[in-house]
Amino acid sequence: MAGPLSRAELSDALLRLEKRYWAHHPFHLRLHEGGCSPADLRRWVANRWYYQKCLPQKNAAIIAACPLPEVRRVWVDRIVFHDGANPGEGGMEQWLSLAEAVGLSRAEVLDERHVLPGVRFAVDGYLHFCRTKPWIESVAAACTELFSPGHMTDRVNAWRERYDWIRPEGFAYFDRRIPAAREDSALTLRLVLDHCVTADQQEAAIRALNFKCDVLWAVLDAVDYAGAS
Ligand SMILES: O=C(O)c1cc(C(=O)O)c2c(n1)C(=O)C(=O)c1cc(C(=O)O)[nH]c1-2
């Protein structure tokens, strides 16, 4: 059996999975090219809400499963980022502002009436993964954020240039998320490199990141298909 990878080899193996990232999904390509209708944008935002809503819960699951105080201490910031330190603050609240900026009401996002079955299954599957797998595999799954800053920047630029009907208050989520994603993903990768030292652990980390790419891809498959029918 092959021995463990070096840190550089493991890092390369994870980064190579960028080719499976949802930045390359046909729906995101169309979104960036300006080819989405207001209905497409609203469907994307309302469905993506279901993913946003899961993020604090999956981060809490990681903390619950992790025996290391030094990891829990830093990971808890990710819950506060989304939930806010006080009511009316944080990423979820900013996502609801984005929803309003594209013409959705808060009520129709919060009651999840637009959430598609495929999105629900994919996101619930991700939450189940984080509740049942070793904490470091769920951390490895968060490595998709290594790929997100450039993608989110392109998205906001495309919105500014090609979707002038979106009210600019809607951009606040991404203005805050892009620098946070850079910081968070550097820490995420370091944790994976520090804690995945055997060949089995490293394979599990690569599998976890592949799984997360599948989750995100499945979300967009559902959003894309609903627009075609
Ligand atoms: O807009 C995006 O394309 C995008 C992608 C991802 C990602 O790659 O997982 C995240 C986010 N946004 C995001 O906003 C976010 O808070 C986030 C947390 C995580 C994670 O795995 O812990 N991914 C992402």
The ligand as an SDF file (V2000), in Angstrom:
LIG
                    3D

 24 26  0  0  0  0  0  0  0  0999 V2000
  -21.1060   31.7450   -2.9590 O   0  0  0  0  0  0  0  0  0  0  0  0
  -20.4010   30.7630   -3.0740 C   0  0  0  0  0  0  0  0  0  0  0  0
  -20.0430   30.3000   -4.1710 O   0  0  0  0  0  0  0  0  0  0  0  0
  -20.0030   30.0740   -1.8190 C   0  0  0  0  0  0  0  0  0  0  0  0
  -19.3930   28.8400   -1.8400 C   0  0  0  0  0  0  0  0  0  0  0  0
  -19.0750   28.2230   -0.6240 C   0  0  0  0  0  0  0  0  0  0  0  0
  -18.4040   26.9300   -0.7380 C   0  0  0  0  0  0  0  0  0  0  0  0
  -17.6280   26.7490   -1.6930 O   0  0  0  0  0  0  0  0  0  0  0  0
  -18.6010   26.0230    0.0570 O   0  0  0  0  0  0  0  0  0  0  0  0
  -19.4070   28.8680    0.5810 C   0  0  0  0  0  0  0  0  0  0  0  0
  -20.0030   30.1250    0.4850 C   0  0  0  0  0  0  0  0  0  0  0  0
  -20.2960   30.7200   -0.6900 N   0  0  0  0  0  0  0  0  0  0  0  0
  -20.3360   30.8830    1.6520 C   0  0  0  0  0  0  0  0  0  0  0  0
  -20.8600   31.9940    1.5350 O   0  0  0  0  0  0  0  0  0  0  0  0
  -20.0570   30.3610    2.9240 C   0  0  0  0  0  0  0  0  0  0  0  0
  -20.3160   31.0020    3.9370 O   0  0  0  0  0  0  0  0  0  0  0  0
  -19.4930   29.0890    3.0090 C   0  0  0  0  0  0  0  0  0  0  0  0
  -19.1580   28.3130    4.1050 C   0  0  0  0  0  0  0  0  0  0  0  0
  -18.6760   27.1470    3.5840 C   0  0  0  0  0  0  0  0  0  0  0  0
  -18.2180   25.9690    4.2980 C   0  0  0  0  0  0  0  0  0  0  0  0
  -17.9880   24.9430    3.6400 O   0  0  0  0  0  0  0  0  0  0  0  0
  -18.0630   26.0190    5.5290 O   0  0  0  0  0  0  0  0  0  0  0  0
  -18.6970   27.1920    2.2430 N   0  0  0  0  0  0  0  0  0  0  0  0
  -19.1830   28.3560    1.8750 C   0  0  0  0  0  0  0  0  0  0  0  0
  1  2  2  0
  2  3  1  0
  2  4  1  0
  4  5  1  0
  4 12  2  0
  5  6  2  0
  6  7  1  0
  6 10  1  0
  7  8  2  0
  7  9  1  0
 10 11  2  0
 10 24  1  0
 11 12  1  0
 11 13  1  0
 13 14  2  0
 13 15  1  0
 15 16  2  0
 15 17  1  0
 17 18  1  0
 17 24  2  0
 18 19  2  0
 19 20  1  0
 19 23  1  0
 20 21  2  0
 20 22  1  0
 23 24  1  0
M  END
$$$$
